[in-house]
């Protein structure tokens, strides 16, 4: 597998809770600055986050879920595709292609 620089940075980030807290802080600041009425953040539950060895695994999980949702919105059924061997960049490319 070939990884992008961004993917390598995510793989090397093993502080998953810190990563999530930083991403949530960015989202909250953006929401307040833009006057959003509703937004969501990633869970900061340590039991949930302990399932991920690094930030890459977390982002890959979210990307695969997003792909499934976007695919279903477009084609009215969930994809029948094993994405376990795909990189984050490959999954994100598939999302963009829909």
C-alpha positions, 0 to 999 in steps of 0.5 A: 500500500502506498500512503500519502503524506497526510495518511502517514501523519495520521498513522503516526498520530497515536493520540486518538483522543487528542486528535478528536479533541482538536478536531472537535475544537476546530468544528466548534470554533467554525460553527460559532464563527459562522453562526451555525444552529446545529452541528455534531462532533466526534465522540470523546468516549475513551472506550470507543476511541480505544478501538483505534490504534491511531488517527488514521484508523478512526478517519478510515472508519468514518470515510467508509461509513460516509462512502456507504451513506453517499452511495446509498443516497445516490443509488438507493442501496448500500454498496456491496464492496469490501473496502478493507484493503483500501487506503483512506485516500482511495475511499475519499476518491470514491466518495468524490467520484459519486 
